[in-house]
C-alpha cells in the first residue's frame, strides 16, 4: 500500500473479521518518487519479495494510482511481480475496471481526492476502458496523507449529490485513503444503486485467490 495511507489496513481488517480463516500481511512502498507515467519498481520488487516470504495466496497493490496513469503500468506491475515471485498479483485499479464491466456498470459518479486536472485525467483513462465518468467531485487534495482527514460525512454528502445530478449506474469512492467503506453499503441501499469503495474493492478482489 502507499506509505502515506491511513485507511487500507483498517478496511482490510473490517472485511477479514468476518472471515477468520484468512489473514493479511502488509507492506508499504513510497507514495512519492514514482515517475509520472509508472512506478518506482525497485521499491515494489523489494516489498513483493518480503511479502512472498510469508507465502500469501495473492499479492495486492491496494491503491488507485493505476487509473490516473492509465492502467497499463498496473498490468506491467502484475506481470513483473508474478514473474519474480511466482505469486498471483492483483491491483485495485484493474479489479475495479473488471468489476464494473462484469456488472455492466458503465455510467459512474466519481468521488476522488485529487484536483480538477486529476479528475479530467481519470475521466479519460476510465473512458479508454469503456467506463464513462458522467459526474464527479474532486476534493482538491494532492497530499495523500491529507485524504484520510476527509470525514465520512463529507464523502456521504458528495455521493448523495452526484446521485441527484446525473443518471448513474454506480458511485465510486476513488482513493484508498478516503474513509468510504463504512458508509458504502448503507448509502447504496438508500440510493438504490451500488456505492463502491476502492479500498474494499481491492481487498475483495483478492478473495477469489484465497482457499478458505
Backbone bond lengths (Angstrom), bond angles and torsions (degrees), N, CA, C in turn:
res aa  C-N    CA-C-N  psi(-1)  N-CA   C-N-CA  omega(-1)  CA-C   N-CA-C  phi
1 X - - - 1.451 - - 1.532 108.58 -
2 X 1.352 116.90 163.91 1.465 118.96 177.47 1.524 111.34 -63.77
3 X 1.316 116.05 144.91 1.460 121.06 -175.51 1.519 112.91 -62.07
4 X 1.329 117.52 -26.58 1.464 121.25 -175.90 1.522 113.18 -93.68
5 X 1.308 118.17 6.67 1.459 121.21 -173.59 1.527 111.59 -80.70
6 X 1.342 116.33 135.59 1.458 122.64 178.52 1.531 112.73 -114.09
7 X 1.322 118.59 0.59 1.461 121.62 -168.30 1.524 113.58 -113.40
8 X 1.324 118.39 -38.95 1.464 121.74 -167.63 1.525 112.75 -57.51
9 X 1.310 118.37 -44.94 1.465 119.79 -177.17 1.527 111.28 -62.81
10 X 1.325 116.72 -38.96 1.470 119.50 178.28 1.523 111.31 -65.42
11 X 1.333 116.36 -40.48 1.468 119.71 178.14 1.524 110.30 -64.10
12 X 1.323 116.19 -44.88 1.466 119.82 179.15 1.519 111.17 -57.90
13 X 1.314 115.96 -46.46 1.472 119.09 -178.09 1.522 111.46 -66.31
14 X 1.321 117.82 -36.81 1.461 119.81 -179.76 1.521 111.02 -65.89
15 X 1.328 117.10 -35.05 1.461 120.74 177.62 1.522 110.96 -74.77
16 X 1.325 116.32 -42.48 1.460 120.23 -175.98 1.524 112.66 -76.66
17 X 1.320 119.04 -14.59 1.461 121.01 175.61 1.528 111.43 -58.06
18 X 1.338 115.62 -30.29 1.461 119.97 179.36 1.527 112.47 -86.71
19 X 1.314 116.43 -0.94 1.468 120.79 -179.67 1.524 108.35 -132.84
20 X 1.336 117.25 75.12 1.465 121.07 -171.01 1.520 114.08 -64.31
21 X 1.317 118.54 -14.18 1.456 119.98 178.44 1.517 113.79 -82.84
22 X 1.336 116.55 -2.24 1.462 120.88 -176.76 1.520 109.62 -116.08
23 X 1.319 115.81 133.48 1.460 121.68 178.24 1.523 108.89 -116.44
24 X 1.314 116.03 167.30 1.462 121.43 177.38 1.515 109.57 -137.52
25 X 1.315 115.75 139.36 1.462 123.04 171.74 1.530 107.15 -112.17
26 X 1.327 116.52 146.26 1.458 120.45 -174.86 1.522 111.01 -123.33
27 X 1.328 114.66 142.63 1.461 121.74 171.31 1.527 107.32 -137.53
28 X 1.308 115.84 155.49 1.464 120.69 -179.46 1.526 110.64 -122.17
29 X 1.321 114.73 149.70 1.465 121.09 173.53 1.521 107.53 -126.32
30 X 1.327 118.31 156.69 1.463 119.84 -178.11 1.524 112.15 -57.42
31 X 1.326 115.86 137.83 1.468 119.33 174.99 1.525 110.60 -73.83
32 X 1.318 116.12 -41.35 1.462 121.13 -178.31 1.527 109.91 -96.58
33 X 1.327 115.12 168.40 1.450 120.61 174.56 1.519 115.18 94.46
34 X 1.337 118.00 -0.32 1.459 120.46 177.38 1.530 109.59 -79.51
35 X 1.326 117.91 150.29 1.455 118.98 171.44 1.527 109.46 -63.05
36 X 1.327 118.79 154.09 1.466 120.38 -173.76 1.515 114.15 -62.35
37 X 1.326 117.72 -21.34 1.464 120.13 -176.48 1.528 112.67 -115.89
38 X 1.341 117.60 19.84 1.461 118.35 -177.62 1.515 112.70 -170.81
39 X 1.333 115.17 -146.48 1.453 122.52 -175.41 1.526 111.08 -130.59
40 X 1.322 114.92 154.17 1.460 121.65 169.29 1.525 106.69 -77.79
41 X 1.318 116.71 93.55 1.463 120.71 -168.96 1.521 112.87 -67.57
42 X 1.327 118.18 -25.58 1.468 118.81 -179.72 1.525 110.56 -61.58
43 X 1.329 117.28 -41.74 1.466 120.18 -179.84 1.528 110.96 -68.57
44 X 1.309 117.19 -35.66 1.457 119.88 178.68 1.524 111.38 -69.88
45 X 1.313 116.08 -39.56 1.472 119.02 178.22 1.525 110.48 -62.33
46 X 1.326 116.37 -42.69 1.463 119.36 -179.78 1.529 111.05 -64.88
47 X 1.332 117.12 -45.57 1.459 120.36 179.83 1.521 111.10 -62.64
48 X 1.328 116.89 -42.46 1.462 120.36 -179.71 1.520 111.16 -66.23
49 X 1.334 116.56 -37.74 1.463 120.05 178.88 1.516 111.41 -63.11
50 X 1.332 116.48 -41.31 1.466 120.14 178.66 1.525 111.23 -68.19
51 X 1.318 117.57 -42.94 1.460 120.03 177.59 1.526 111.42 -62.89
52 X 1.315 116.70 -36.83 1.463 120.41 -178.05 1.520 111.91 -60.91
53 X 1.328 117.14 -27.07 1.468 120.11 180.00 1.523 112.15 -67.31
54 X 1.346 117.38 -17.39 1.465 121.62 176.19 1.528 111.81 -90.82
55 X 1.342 117.54 1.27 1.465 123.83 177.55 1.532 113.00 54.48
56 X 1.334 117.37 53.62 1.462 118.70 177.58 1.528 111.12 -74.14
57 X 1.322 115.09 161.03 1.464 119.83 176.89 1.524 111.49 -76.54
58 X 1.333 116.96 -24.90 1.465 121.75 -178.97 1.525 107.81 -154.84
59 X 1.326 115.71 149.53 1.461 122.26 171.58 1.522 106.98 -110.58
60 X 1.329 116.37 125.73 1.462 122.24 -174.13 1.516 110.40 -117.28
61 X 1.327 116.58 128.18 1.466 122.27 169.36 1.524 106.34 -92.63
62 X 1.346 116.28 97.35 1.461 120.83 -174.67 1.518 109.31 -93.20
63 X 1.317 115.17 80.28 1.457 123.02 -179.29 1.520 107.98 -155.81
64 X 1.317 115.78 159.77 1.466 120.13 -174.62 1.527 113.60 -103.79
65 X 1.329 117.55 2.69 1.463 120.68 -176.86 1.528 112.07 -55.42
66 X 1.322 117.19 -32.88 1.465 120.31 -176.05 1.510 113.60 -55.73
67 X 1.329 117.67 -34.36 1.465 119.30 178.93 1.518 111.11 -69.33
68 X 1.324 116.80 -38.78 1.456 120.19 -177.33 1.516 111.86 -66.73
69 X 1.316 117.71 -32.06 1.471 120.72 -177.74 1.521 112.22 -100.09
70 X 1.330 117.20 3.20 1.454 118.65 167.09 1.509 117.87 106.95
71 X 1.313 120.48 13.26 1.461 126.54 172.97 1.535 114.60 72.63
72 X 1.313 118.83 -35.26 1.470 119.95 -179.41 1.527 112.07 -58.80
73 X 1.339 120.25 -43.20 1.466 118.82 176.70 1.522 113.26 -59.22
74 X 1.326 118.86 -31.90 1.457 120.42 176.41 1.526 110.97 -66.75
75 X 1.315 116.35 -40.23 1.468 119.61 177.87 1.529 110.16 -63.99
76 X 1.320 116.19 -40.47 1.465 120.21 178.03 1.529 110.91 -67.07
77 X 1.333 116.79 -38.40 1.451 121.69 178.23 1.528 110.38 -61.02
78 X 1.318 117.15 -46.35 1.466 120.53 179.14 1.523 110.74 -61.32
79 X 1.316 116.43 -43.05 1.463 120.03 -179.96 1.527 111.05 -61.78
80 X 1.327 116.79 -42.27 1.460 120.70 -179.35 1.525 111.60 -65.52
81 X 1.328 116.75 -48.74 1.458 119.88 -177.73 1.522 111.73 -65.46
82 X 1.309 116.85 -42.40 1.463 119.85 177.81 1.522 110.98 -62.35
83 X 1.343 115.87 -40.48 1.457 119.60 -179.39 1.515 112.92 -66.47
84 X 1.338 116.94 -35.71 1.458 120.49 -175.72 1.529 113.61 -87.51
85 X 1.334 117.67 -26.50 1.464 120.14 -176.95 1.520 113.58 -109.90
86 X 1.330 117.22 -19.64 1.461 120.60 -174.37 1.519 113.15 74.25
87 X 1.338 117.31 11.91 1.461 122.81 -178.02 1.527 108.49 -111.74
88 X 1.335 118.86 135.75 1.467 119.90 176.60 1.519 111.47 -56.53
89 X 1.315 115.83 146.27 1.460 122.01 -179.63 1.521 109.00 -127.75
90 X 1.319 115.73 137.13 1.459 121.88 177.28 1.523 108.74 -130.26
91 X 1.328 117.00 160.03 1.457 121.24 174.42 1.522 109.18 -133.34
92 X 1.316 115.65 152.85 1.464 121.07 179.52 1.517 111.20 -60.66
93 X 1.321 117.32 -43.37 1.462 120.46 -176.98 1.522 111.22 -62.23
94 X 1.321 117.56 -48.04 1.462 120.53 -179.61 1.521 111.28 -66.99
95 X 1.331 117.19 -39.77 1.465 120.08 179.49 1.521 110.75 -63.87
96 X 1.324 117.06 -35.72 1.460 120.45 -179.70 1.516 111.23 -65.87
97 X 1.319 116.83 -46.24 1.460 120.15 178.10 1.530 110.44 -60.37
98 X 1.320 116.70 -42.95 1.458 120.34 179.33 1.529 110.91 -61.30
99 X 1.333 117.47 -45.22 1.464 120.83 -179.57 1.525 111.20 -64.03
100 X 1.319 117.72 -44.76 1.465 120.41 -179.35 1.522 111.03 -61.66
101 X 1.313 116.91 -39.84 1.466 119.83 177.98 1.527 111.22 -66.64
102 X 1.343 116.97 -47.12 1.464 120.17 -176.98 1.516 111.87 -62.17
103 X 1.326 116.90 -35.22 1.461 120.65 -178.54 1.521 112.29 -94.19
104 X 1.344 115.87 5.99 1.464 122.24 178.97 1.526 111.45 53.78
105 X 1.315 115.44 43.04 1.456 122.30 174.87 1.523 107.14 -98.41
106 X 1.311 116.28 94.47 1.465 120.95 -169.76 1.521 113.94 -106.78
107 X 1.330 117.79 -21.75 1.471 122.20 -179.28 1.524 107.35 -109.41
108 X 1.308 115.76 109.30 1.454 121.52 -166.96 1.526 111.69 -119.61
109 X 1.326 115.64 138.63 1.460 121.87 164.94 1.513 108.30 -95.86
110 X 1.304 118.17 133.73 1.459 122.49 -172.69 1.520 110.85 -120.09
111 X 1.332 116.74 118.81 1.462 122.63 171.72 1.525 106.80 -102.52
112 X 1.332 117.41 114.34 1.460 121.44 -171.24 1.521 110.50 -130.14
113 X 1.338 115.48 159.29 1.460 119.53 -175.96 1.515 113.23 -82.45
114 X 1.321 119.20 -24.35 1.454 122.01 -167.43 1.516 114.64 -78.33
115 X 1.340 115.07 -168.44 1.458 120.83 -179.38 1.529 109.81 -91.69
116 X 1.322 116.08 -177.96 1.466 119.84 -176.20 1.527 113.19 -64.03
117 X 1.352 119.55 -40.22 1.467 117.85 175.09 1.528 112.32 -60.03
118 X 1.340 117.30 -37.51 1.463 119.32 175.29 1.525 110.19 -62.46
119 X 1.328 117.02 -41.79 1.458 120.38 178.89 1.514 112.05 -61.10
120 X 1.327 116.83 -41.13 1.460 120.21 177.79 1.516 111.11 -65.54
121 X 1.314 117.03 -38.75 1.462 121.34 178.19 1.528 110.58 -64.91
122 X 1.323 117.69 -42.91 1.459 120.74 178.68 1.523 111.09 -62.99
123 X 1.314 116.88 -40.13 1.462 119.70 176.83 1.524 110.58 -58.42
124 X 1.331 116.65 -39.56 1.461 121.44 -179.90 1.522 111.79 -69.35
125 X 1.320 117.45 -46.96 1.469 119.29 -174.71 1.529 111.60 -70.87
126 X 1.324 117.56 -38.42 1.459 118.92 175.65 1.521 110.94 -64.54
127 X 1.328 117.17 -38.31 1.464 120.22 178.22 1.527 111.63 -59.79
128 X 1.320 116.57 -36.53 1.466 120.18 178.23 1.529 111.81 -65.51
129 X 1.338 117.09 -18.83 1.464 122.19 177.49 1.530 111.56 -100.76
130 X 1.336 116.94 9.08 1.458 120.83 177.31 1.515 114.90 85.47
131 X 1.346 117.18 15.85 1.461 122.30 -178.93 1.527 108.67 -115.22
132 X 1.336 117.14 125.18 1.465 120.92 -177.78 1.527 110.55 -98.68
133 X 1.314 115.80 121.39 1.461 121.12 172.16 1.520 106.52 -88.05
134 X 1.324 116.61 104.09 1.457 120.09 -173.27 1.532 112.42 -97.09
135 X 1.319 117.76 -14.83 1.465 121.74 175.61 1.518 107.98 -154.52
136 X 1.323 116.42 146.53 1.455 118.31 -177.22 1.516 112.74 -153.54
137 X 1.319 114.33 159.07 1.459 121.55 170.16 1.514 107.99 -134.69
138 X 1.332 116.11 129.24 1.458 122.42 178.34 1.527 108.49 -112.84
139 X 1.328 116.36 124.16 1.461 119.99 -178.02 1.524 112.74 -72.84
140 X 1.327 117.48 -11.83 1.461 119.93 177.53 1.510 114.10 78.00
141 X 1.327 116.95 22.03 1.465 121.91 -177.70 1.526 109.34 -99.82
142 X 1.318 116.29 119.67 1.462 119.80 178.00 1.522 112.43 -104.51
143 X 1.320 117.71 -13.98 1.456 122.71 174.61 1.528 107.78 -92.82
144 X 1.330 117.14 111.80 1.461 120.39 -172.93 1.522 112.68 -58.60
145 X 1.323 117.50 -35.54 1.462 119.96 179.63 1.522 111.14 -58.57
146 X 1.329 116.87 -37.68 1.458 120.80 -177.30 1.524 112.35 -68.38
147 X 1.322 117.64 -21.88 1.465 119.63 -178.76 1.520 111.49 -60.85
148 X 1.328 117.60 -31.60 1.461 121.08 -179.58 1.527 111.92 -67.98
149 X 1.338 118.19 -14.19 1.460 121.12 179.77 1.524 112.11 -86.06
150 X 1.326 117.88 -9.37 1.467 120.37 175.15 1.524 107.93 -67.69
151 X 1.305 117.39 128.56 1.459 120.20 -174.47 1.521 111.29 -80.26
152 X 1.326 117.45 153.95 1.473 119.51 174.14 1.521 112.23 -55.78
153 X 1.333 117.54 -33.92 1.464 120.65 179.44 1.528 111.16 -64.64
154 X 1.336 117.16 -38.71 1.461 120.19 177.41 1.529 110.94 -66.27
155 X 1.322 116.27 -40.65 1.464 120.15 178.23 1.521 110.09 -64.75
156 X 1.310 116.19 -46.21 1.469 120.76 -179.13 1.517 111.46 -58.30
157 X 1.329 117.13 -43.65 1.463 120.72 -178.91 1.521 111.46 -59.51
158 X 1.335 117.08 -39.85 1.461 119.95 -179.06 1.528 111.88 -74.45
159 X 1.328 116.65 -35.88 1.473 119.21 175.86 1.523 109.63 -60.83
160 X 1.319 116.97 -46.93 1.465 120.80 -179.98 1.521 110.65 -62.91
161 X 1.328 116.53 -42.55 1.466 119.40 -179.89 1.522 111.40 -60.93
162 X 1.327 116.92 -45.61 1.463 119.61 -179.23 1.524 111.39 -62.55
163 X 1.324 116.52 -34.66 1.468 119.53 -178.77 1.516 111.92 -66.27
164 X 1.337 117.61 -18.09 1.468 120.93 -177.94 1.523 113.14 -98.62
165 X 1.328 118.49 -13.48 1.470 119.79 -173.40 1.515 113.33 -101.90
166 X 1.333 118.11 -6.45 1.457 120.08 -178.28 1.522 109.59 -155.09
167 X 1.339 115.29 158.25 1.462 121.90 175.26 1.529 107.23 -82.76
168 X 1.324 116.72 104.92 1.457 122.05 -172.25 1.518 111.40 -113.63
169 X 1.342 114.92 152.25 1.459 121.14 168.68 1.522 111.36 -90.06
170 X 1.323 117.49 -27.25 1.460 122.27 -177.63 1.523 108.74 -167.06
171 X 1.325 115.28 161.94 1.470 121.86 170.19 1.521 107.55 -116.40
172 X 1.317 115.86 134.50 1.457 122.57 -177.21 1.520 109.55 -115.97
173 X 1.331 116.71 122.20 1.461 122.47 174.81 1.518 106.47 -88.75
174 X 1.333 116.79 110.08 1.462 120.52 -162.95 1.514 113.05 -112.17
175 X 1.293 115.35 77.00 1.468 125.21 167.04 1.506 105.30 -175.53
176 X 1.314 116.98 129.53 1.464 118.57 178.20 1.521 111.98 -77.13
177 X 1.340 117.23 4.04 1.451 120.99 173.78 1.531 111.89 -113.12
178 X 1.344 116.64 12.07 1.456 121.55 169.41 1.528 108.15 -98.70
179 X 1.310 116.57 133.23 1.470 121.27 -173.65 1.527 110.82 -84.09
180 X 1.332 115.76 70.21 1.458 120.51 -177.54 1.510 115.29 -99.80
181 X 1.324 117.40 -12.76 1.467 119.29 -172.79 1.519 112.69 -63.54
182 X 1.313 117.64 -40.39 1.451 120.78 -174.94 1.512 114.38 -67.07
183 X 1.325 117.90 -17.27 1.454 120.61 -178.01 1.525 113.57 -112.88
184 X 1.318 118.88 -7.97 1.460 121.09 -170.84 1.527 112.93 -64.85
185 X 1.337 118.46 -45.17 1.459 120.25 -177.66 1.529 111.36 -65.73
186 X 1.324 116.26 -45.49 1.463 119.96 179.90 1.526 111.63 -63.21
187 X 1.332 116.78 -43.83 1.455 120.00 179.00 1.520 111.78 -65.57
188 X 1.333 116.76 -39.19 1.453 119.75 178.36 1.515 111.78 -60.26
189 X 1.309 116.72 -42.35 1.468 121.25 177.98 1.522 110.37 -65.35
190 X 1.318 116.75 -42.29 1.461 121.29 -178.81 1.526 111.60 -65.68
191 X 1.325 117.05 -40.69 1.462 121.39 -175.50 1.521 113.27 -88.00
192 X 1.329 116.82 -14.90 1.460 119.84 -179.06 1.516 113.34 74.06
193 X 1.329 116.97 26.15 1.465 121.61 176.45 1.522 108.02 -150.75
194 X 1.335 117.92 156.97 1.466 118.81 177.84 1.526 111.95 -63.79
195 X 1.324 115.13 134.81 1.466 122.38 168.96 1.523 105.30 -116.35
196 X 1.319 116.30 112.79 1.460 122.73 -168.00 1.520 110.23 -109.13
197 X 1.314 115.17 129.19 1.459 121.51 178.91 1.520 109.48 -102.05
198 X 1.319 116.95 126.93 1.463 120.38 -171.98 1.523 112.82 -64.09
199 X 1.333 118.28 -39.48 1.465 119.23 179.98 1.515 111.23 -61.97
200 X 1.334 116.50 -41.02 1.461 120.14 177.88 1.528 111.18 -68.87
201 X 1.325 117.44 -37.76 1.465 119.78 178.99 1.522 111.11 -59.43
202 X 1.330 116.85 -38.71 1.455 119.51 178.21 1.516 111.93 -62.81
203 X 1.338 116.33 -48.70 1.463 120.20 -179.89 1.523 110.82 -61.44
204 X 1.324 117.32 -44.98 1.460 120.54 -178.27 1.525 111.71 -65.98
205 X 1.331 116.95 -29.02 1.463 119.73 177.60 1.516 112.17 -66.32
206 X 1.335 116.53 -24.52 1.460 119.84 179.52 1.519 112.74 -80.42
207 X 1.323 117.62 -19.07 1.467 120.79 -172.90 1.528 114.30 -60.27
208 X 1.346 119.67 -40.20 1.464 118.16 -179.19 1.538 114.33 -61.15
209 X 1.328 116.47 -20.85 1.466 119.55 179.61 1.530 112.55 -80.75
210 X 1.323 115.63 -13.57 1.456 120.28 -171.65 1.517 110.12 -94.87
211 X 1.307 115.40 130.85 1.465 121.17 177.34 1.520 108.17 -95.78
212 X 1.347 115.13 104.84 1.461 118.83 179.38 1.530 110.77 -62.09
